[in-house]
Amino acid sequence: MTDNYFCKQLSSMVQTICVCGAGTMGSSIAQLAAQSGYKTILFDLSEEMLTKSKTAISKNLQALVYKQRLKSEEAVAILNRIIFTRHIKDCTAHLVIEAILEKAQAKIDLIKELAVLNSPETIFATNTSSISIQKIAEATSKPSHVVGMHFFNPATIMKLVEVVKTFQTSSSVVDQVIGVTKAMGKTPVICNDAPGFIVNRIARHYYLEALKLIEQGLADVDTVDEVLQTAGFKMGPFKLMDLIGMDINYSVTNIVWEALGRPERLTPSPVQKAKVEANELGRKTGKGFYNYSNTNK
């Protein structure tokens, strides 16, 4: 029996996926799920966010049609596969992926509320980039069914998904999430719950050392980005922080720094803190380290 066959069998156990949070990441995950053939529910309390999400997903699908990667009828079918809702009672699924704000208590409260509405076998995956999965899981009634499923932005394009397990996570849950991840055309990497998991633990240095260079006046933003892109990185650290969102990136740095006992090498940057306080969050606000006010964000 091949590994692909095994993964298809596991992924077939999940037929409906609910994504909570219609921001940039949640919308991208919902689009990915629908493109992969899953009946998809996208939940957000804000009607405005849902409208923006539907417009963005439609635009993305039309771009794929224009590039001849999708047929027009396929794009229509994908969009029709997504239910956009503000009503939490609609959020019943085999797999729930939480992609709300990066606050542990908010995630815990949401999962606890959804657990009442769903089957005992429903899997709850959090897309957190740095919050302890164990902290979230142990606050729920069924920690064995809570797992990390960390996508990278944009989820429709980036191949990697960190599947983060705790000592309580059921092996069946991990296997099903791996099956779904592969069915989505992604590459799952299993890791144990730890501060920053794998990618964000390593990436802190990419951002923080770049920030130190400009803090100390040793180089400017454009030069650092250009040098690193020339060296082979797809995107320089400052362009990447603007893409991710300064608030999210700064929050992750703080969470990892605190969780590891505040090591000096991971001290959050005052430059990035100032950007967050000025609401210069990057592409989503029109300004970060670069100005996007005259561009298509």
N, C-alpha and C positions, 0 to 999 in steps of 0.2 A: 504494500500500500504506500503510495507516494506521499511526500510531505504536503504537496499541493492539494491532494485529495483530502487529506486529514484536515487541513485548514478550511477547505470548502465545507466540510461536514460541520465543523465547529461554527463557522460564520453563519451557516444556515439556521443555527439555533437562535440567532438574533435576526429578527425580521423587521422590527421597528426600532428606530433610534430617535430619542428625544434630546435635543440640544437646548440647554438653558442659557440664555444670554445672547442677544442679537447684535452684539458689537462686532468689530472687525473679525475677531477670531471665531466667535460663535457662528457668524454668518458663513465664514469660510468652511467650517467643519460641517455645517448643515448642507451646504452646496456639495461638498465632497461625499457626504453620506447619500444624498439623493442621486448624484452622478453614479454612485456605486450600486444603485438599484434598491436601496433601502427606503421603505416608507419613513418619512422624516417629519418630526414635529419640531418647530422652532418657537421657543417660548421666551417672552420678555414682557415685563410689566408695562413698558412704554410703547404705546401705539406708534409714536414717531420713530422709535428705533426699528420697529418691525417694518414700517413703510420704507425706511432707508435701506434696510436689509434686503427686502424684496426687490427694490430698484437695483441695488448693487449686484445681487445674484443674477437678475435678468440681464444686466449689462455684461457681466462676465460670461454668461452663456452665449449671448449674441456675439461676443468677441471670438468665442470658440467656433461659432458657425462661420463667421467671416474668415477665420483662418482655416476653414474646412476640416476642423477636428471634430465637429459635430454636425449632424443634419438638423435642419430647422425643426422637424417634428420631434427629434430627440431632445432638443433644448426645451421645447414646450412640455414634453413628458416629464423631464427632470424638475422643472419648476412646479408642475402640477403635483409632483410627488411630495412637496413640502407643504405642511399645514403651518401657517403663521398664526400664533395665538397669544393672547394676554391672559388666558384663563388657565390657572395651574391644574385644574381638574382634567384638562385635555392631555396632561403630561403623563400618560401611561405608555410604557414601552418595555422592550426586552433589555435595552441598554440606554441609560441616561448619561449624557455627557454634560457636566457642569462647566460653563465658561463665563462665569460672572466675575465681578470685581475681586481683586486679589486680597480678600479679607477672610481669615479662617472662620470666624464666627458666622459670617454671611453664608459661606459655603455649607457649614454644618447645619445651620437653620434650614436652608433650602433642601438639603438631602433628607433631613429628618421629616420635613413636611411632605416631600415626595414619596418617602418610604411608606407612609400611611395609605397613599393612593395606589401604590404599585404592588405587584406580586412579590412574595418573599424571595423569589428567584431573580428578580430584576437586579442587574448589575449597575452600580453607580460609579462612574468614572469621573475624576476631577482633572481638568486641564491645567491645574495650578502649575506654575513654573518653578515654585520653590517652597511652598508651604508643606509642612510635614503631612504625608498621607496618613500616618498613624494617628496624628492628632485629630484629623477629620474622622477617620474610621472608628476610633474608640468612643467617639461621642454619639455614634449611631447605634441602632438596635441590632444591626447585623454587619459587624466589621469585616466578616469574611467576604462580603460582596462589594467592598469598596476598594478601588484601585486607581492608580494614577494613569492617565492617558494623555501625555503631554505632546501636543502637536506644536509645530513651528509655523510661523507666519511667512507667507500665506499657506494655509493647510492644504489647499488644492494643488500646490506646486511642490512644497518641501517634502522630501521623501521620508525623513526620520520621524518616528514616534517613540518616545520613551514610555515604556510600560513599567510603572513603578509599583512594586508590591511590598507589603508589610509582612511581618511574621504571621499575621492572621489571615492574609488574603488566600482564599481558596485556590488550589491549583487549577480547578475547573474554570474559575473566573479568569485567571491569567490566560489559560488556553483559549477561551472564547474571545477574549480581547485581542489576542494575537491573531486569531482567525479573522476577525473583523478587520483588523489593521491591514493584513495581507490582502483581504478581499477589496480593500480600498486602494490597493496598489502601492501601499506604503511599506517601509522597512521598520519592523518593530525591534527595539532593543530592550531587553529586560534588565532592570536594575533594582536593587534594594532601596528602600526609603532612606534618604540621607540628605543633608542640607544642599540644595541646588541640584540634586540628582547627579547626572553626569555632565551634560552640556553646560548648564548654567554655573556649575562649580568651576569648570575650566574657563568659561568665557569671562568670568569676572576680571581676570587679568588683562584680557583683550581690551575691555573698556577702561578699567581703572588706570592701567599704565599709559594709555592714550590720553586720558584726562590729566594725568600728572605731567605729561609733556607740555600741555598748554597752560596748566597752572604755573609751571616753573618757567614759562616763556621760552622753552627750548624749540618749539615748532608751533605752527598754526594748524587749524582744523583741516584746511584743504590739503596741506602737505602731508599730514599724517594719513589721511584717507587715500591720497594718491599713491603714496609709498606702499601701503599695505595692499592696495588693489594691484599694483604693479608686481608685488611679490607673490600674487596668486590668490589672495582672498577675494571672494566674489563681491564683497562690499566692505568699505572701510568702517571703523568702529563708530564714527560720528554719524555717518549716513545710516548705519544699522540701528543706532540708538534712536534716531529720528523716526525710523520705520517702526520699530517696536513700540515706541511711545516712552518719553522720558519718565513719566510717572511709574510705569510698569517696570522699566529697567532699574530705576532708582530704588523702588520697593524691593525688588529681588535682591539687589546688592545689600540692602539693610537686613533682610531676612537671613541671608546666608552669613553675613558678618556676625549678627547676633547669635545665630545657631552654633557657630564655630567658636564662640567665646571672644568675639571682637578682636581678632588678630590684626595687627597694624597693617599688614600687607593688603587687607581687604577693606580698609576704612573707606566709607562712602565719600565721594568727591563733593566738596563745597560748590564747585562749578555746576555740577549736575543738580544739586539741591536748589541752587539759585534759579536754574531753568524751571524746575518744577514749581517753585513758589511764584514765578512770574507767568505761569501757565504757558510756557514755551515748550510744549510737549512733543514737538516734531510735526510730522505730516498731518496728524489729526487736528491740530490747532492752527496749521498754516505757518508755524515758525518753531524751530528748535535750534540746532546748530546751523541750519540752513533756512532760507526763507522760501516758503512754498506758496505764498499768497498769489503769485501770478502764474502758478502752474496747476495742472490737473493732479491734485493730491493723490 
